Amino acid sequence: MIAIVGGGIAGLAAAYRLRQAGREVRVYEAAEAVGGLAGTYETAGDPIERYYHHLSKSEERIVELIDELGLGPDLQWPIGKNAYYMDGTVYPLDTPWEIAAYPYLSVYDTFRLGMLVLGVDMRGGIPSPGAYEDLTAYEDVPIEDFVREHTTDGVYENFFEPLLEAKFGERKTEVSAAWLLGRVRFRGERDLLRGEPLGYLDGGFGRLIDALVDAIGEEHVVTGTRVTAVEVDDSVQSITVEGAESGTREVEAVIVATMPDVLADLTGYESDVSFQGTVCSVVSMDEPLTDTYWLNIGDEAPFGALIEHTNFVDPEHYGGEHLLYVPKYVQSMDDPLWEQTDSEIESTWLAGIESLFPDFDREAINWIETSRNRRTAPVYERGYLETVIPFDLQAAVGEGVYYAGMASRAQYPERSLDGGVVAGETVADLVLAQE
C-alpha cells in the first residue's frame, strides 16, 4: 500500500495517477475535508473558494486533467480585468491604450515595461529577444536592482514596488528577479483588445476535487486522520495514524504532499524554504464595488488588493450575490493583523474599503467569512532553487519516501494549482518506476 499524506490537489493527483496504474493507495487528510487551500464556503448558489483561484493559460497539465475527468466543457476562460488604484482613482490596465494612458508611467517607462513583458532585453538600446528564458540566471539578482537596470526607475517605483510591498511586505528585498520573470511569463498571455483570459471551472474548483475523489474511490481517502510517524530503516517500513482511522500500517512507499514542516516532523528532513501566511475574507454584497476583477492597491490600505470574483464569474452563479475577496499576506505571526479576531479583521477590511471608496455602503453586505493559513506561499528568496525539496528523498531519508508539497520544484517560480498536479503526478511516476 502507498500512503499519501495530505488530501490537497497534489496528494489527490498522485493518488489518481497511482490508481490508474492499479496500485493500492490510501490518502490521509488531517482536516475534516479534502481540498486544502481549495476548500469552499457556501453561497446562495455555487460554492466559492476560501482563497481566490483561477488558471492562467500557461497552466496546461491541470487543463488536461480537467478534460480527463469529464469536466472540460465546464472550464471557462473569461477575461480577468485588472486595474491599479492610485491617489483615489481606479486605472484600468488591460489593453495597450489603457496602459499607455496610465499617468504614473512615462511613454518611455511604458515602452520598457512592455519590452520586459515580451521578454526583450533593451539595455544598450539593442533589442535582445529571449534574454530572460533561463530563469536560473537571475536567481541571485535582487528584484529592485534587476527592474531598475532592465527597465527604468519609474517602472520600479510607480508600478512594481507597490505590488512587491503588497505581496512580500518587508521581505520584498529578499526576493529574486527569477520569481518576477517567472511571474510575468506565468501570467503573460493576453488578448490585446480585451485583457487576460483566466480559467475558472463552472461550480468552482471544488468540483475538480470531488471528481478526483470519485476517480480514486472514496474508500481510499480518509479525512480527520493525521499521520503521526513514518518508520524508515534504509527504506520505509510503516506509518502510524491517529483520528478516524488509527493504528500502524505497513507501507511500500510514503508520499508527503503537504507543507515542509509536516515532512520534518515525520522524517527529520529540514527545509530552508520560508513561507508567508494569508488572511483572506470573502465579502458577500448586494451590489458590486467596482467593475474590475483584480484591483491592485497603490495607496495605503490594510490589504494589498481587492479581488471582485463576480466581475470575473457572473453573480448569477451565486444567487445574485456579489463576492469580493479581501486578502493580505502576512510575513510573521507577530503581525498585529494575524492576532486580530475574525470580527476585528472584518472591521479593519471595511474601514479600509471605505477609505478608498467613500460611497461604499455597509448595509449592502450580506455576510463575511474569514480564513487564515500560516503557510500559503513560499517566499521566493534569492537562491531559492538550492532550498527546494527533492521529489525522491531516498538519499536524504530512505527508499520509498517522496515529497510533492508546495516546496517542490514543480511550484517554482510561482505556486499554482497546475504545479500541485505536476508535483503529484511526478512523484507518482517515480513510485511506478520502482516496479
C-alpha positions, -999 to 999 in steps of 0.1 A, spaced: 0 0 0 12 35 -8 4 61 18 -2 97 8 0 124 35 -23 153 25 -55 155 6 -48 187 -13 -46 187 -51 -11 173 -51 -19 144 -30 -51 136 -49 -33 139 -82 -7 114 -70 -34 91 -58 -53 93 -91 -22 85 -112 -14 56 -90 -49 42 -90 -49 45 -128 -19 22 -127 -37 -3 -105 -18 5 -73 -33 4 -38 -33 38 -22 -46 55 10 -49 93 12 -47 106 48 -61 141 53 -59 156 88 -88 181 82 -124 170 80 -125 176 42 -100 172 14 -90 201 -9 -65 220 12 -64 257 1 -92 249 -24 -118 245 4 -150 264 -1 -178 284 15 -215 281 7 -233 309 -10 -268 314 -23 -257 295 -54 -224 277 -62 -197 273 -35 -169 298 -35 -133 290 -27 -120 303 6 -89 316 -12 -91 331 -47 -83 307 -75 -81 309 -113 -60 294 -140 -36 311 -164 -32 299 -199 3 286 -191 -12 260 -167 -16 232 -192 -15 200 -172 -44 208 -150 -65 216 -180 -57 182 -194 -66 166 -161 -99 185 -161 -106 171 -195 -97 136 -184 -122 138 -156 -150 149 -179 -152 185 -168 -136 201 -198 -168 216 -212 -173 234 -179 -139 251 -179 -145 287 -190 -119 314 -199 -135 348 -191 -114 380 -191 -100 389 -157 -99 427 -158 -70 443 -139 -66 478 -126 -45 499 -103 -59 521 -75 -36 552 -72 -43 585 -55 -80 578 -53 -85 568 -89 -90 533 -105 -69 530 -136 -77 500 -159 -46 483 -172 -58 456 -196 -53 470 -231 -22 487 -246 -41 521 -248 -51 518 -211 -15 511 -201 -3 539 -223 -28 563 -205 -16 553 -170 -3 587 -157 23 573 -134 45 559 -162 61 580 -189 59 569 -225 95 556 -222 86 538 -189 57 521 -207 79 511 -236 105 495 -214 79 477 -193 63 464 -224 96 451 -237 102 433 -203 68 416 -205 76 405 -241 110 390 -229 131 416 -248 162 430 -231 166 466 -243 197 475 -223 221 495 -245 193 502 -269 197 470 -289 168 445 -286 177 411 -273 147 388 -276 146 357 -254 170 372 -229 150 360 -199 143 324 -209 168 310 -184 153 320 -151 182 304 -131 205 331 -144 185 356 -123 182 335 -91 207 356 -72 197 390 -85 176 413 -63 143 424 -79 149 461 -74 183 460 -90 170 440 -119 140 462 -126 159 495 -124 186 481 -147 164 464 -172 136 489 -173 136 523 -155 134 538 -121 99 549 -128 87 514 -137 101 501 -104 89 529 -82 54 535 -97 45 500 -109 64 471 -93 73 484 -59 37 488 -46 29 453 -59 60 438 -42 51 455 -10 16 440 -11 30 405 -19 61 403 3 60 432 27 93 439 44 107 408 28 105 422 -8 142 430 -9 150 393 -3 130 380 -34 149 371 -66 144 386 -101 138 350 -112 105 350 -94 94 382 -111 104 370 -146 86 337 -139 55 355 -127 55 377 -159 58 345 -180 32 327 -160 6 355 -165 18 366 -199 -9 356 -224 -33 385 -232 -60 394 -256 -47 428 -269 -82 441 -273 -97 429 -240 -71 417 -215 -61 385 -199 -82 353 -202 -82 333 -169 -97 299 -164 -124 290 -139 -145 259 -136 -183 263 -135 -193 255 -100 -158 261 -86 -126 241 -83 -142 220 -56 -158 201 -85 -123 191 -96 -115 179 -60 -148 159 -60 -140 143 -94 -106 133 -82 -120 116 -51 -146 98 -72 -119 86 -96 -97 75 -67 -125 59 -48 -139 74 -16 -128 42 2 -92 51 -4 -95 86 11 -96 91 49 -103 125 64 -100 135 100 -69 114 103 -33 125 108 -2 106 100 19 110 132 50 88 124 69 73 95 92 44 103 122 42 80 151 17 82 170 23 50 136 20 33 102 30 45 85 4 67 53 17 82 32 47 92 13 54 124 -20 73 120 -44 88 145 -80 100 141 -109 85 123 -86 56 114 -59 48 140 -30 24 142 1 13 124 1 1 88 29 -14 67 35 6 35 57 2 5 60 40 -1 50 73 15 43 105 -4 42 136 17 20 161 -2 18 189 23 40 216 39 77 211 47 71 213 85 50 181 83 78 164 63 102 175 90 80 161 118 76 128 101 111 122 87 135 147 103 142 163 68 145 200 75 138 225 47 151 261 44 121 273 24 104 302 41 66 306 39 43 335 43 7 333 56 -25 348 44 -56 363 60 -84 363 34 -120 372 37 -149 368 13 -174 396 15 -209 390 0 -227 421 -12 -260 431 -28 -242 452 -54 -207 454 -69 -179 475 -55 -161 481 -88 -162 468 -124 -127 452 -120 -117 416 -112 -82 423 -98 -76 457 -83 -40 463 -71 -38 490 -44 -11 516 -47 -25 538 -19 -21 530 18 -46 503 28 -47 474 52 -49 450 23 -28 446 -9 -56 440 -34 -93 437 -38 -104 408 -59 -140 410 -70 -148 375 -81 -182 383 -95 -167 407 -120 -150 376 -134 -177 350 -129 -213 361 -133 -231 367 -100 -260 346 -112 -238 316 -103 -241 327 -67 -278 335 -65 -271 372 -73 -246 377 -46 -216 399 -54 -184 383 -39 -153 402 -30 -120 387 -17 -101 409 7 -66 394 13 -34 403 30 -1 383 30 14 380 65 52 376 69 52 369 106 28 355 131 36 386 152 18 407 126 -9 426 145 -35 416 119 -28 379 124 -35 383 161 -69 400 155 -102 381 158 -122 375 127 -146 402 137 -117 427 142 -102 417 108 -135 423 91 -138 457 107 -103 465 95 -112 455 60 -144 475 59 -128 506 72 -100 502 46 -126 498 18 -145 529 30 -112 549 29 -108 540 -7 -144 541 -18 -163 567 4 -196 557 -12 -193 520 -1 -224 510 18 -220 486 47 -258 480 45 -252 461 12 -232 434 30 -249 400 34 -221 381 51 -184 379 56 -163 348 61 -126 349 70 -99 322 67 -63 323 76 -34 300 70 2 302 82 17 288 50 0 297 17 30 306 -4 68 303 -4 89 334 -2 110 331 -34 142 343 -19 174 347 -39 190 312 -41 156 296 -37 164 267 -61 190 255 -36 164 250 -10 136 231 -29 129 197 -16 136 168 -40 107 147 -52 127 115 -43 140 116 -7 158 82 -9 193 98 -4 182 121 24 157 99 43 153 65 28 140 45 -1 103 48 -7 99 84 8 87 111 -17 77 147 -15 50 165 -35 43 196 -14 45 233 -21 83 234 -15 89 211 -45 104 221 -78 70 220 -95 59 250 -76 87 273 -89 89 301 -99 52 305 -87 28 283 -69 -3 272 -87 -29 245 -90 -11 233 -120 21 230 -100 3 208 -75 -9 185 -102 25 183 -117 41 176 -84 17 148 -75 20 131 -109 58 134 -110 61 116 -77 35 90 -87 56 83 -118 87 79 -96 69 54 -75 57 34 -105 92 35 -120 105 14 -90 84 -16 -101 
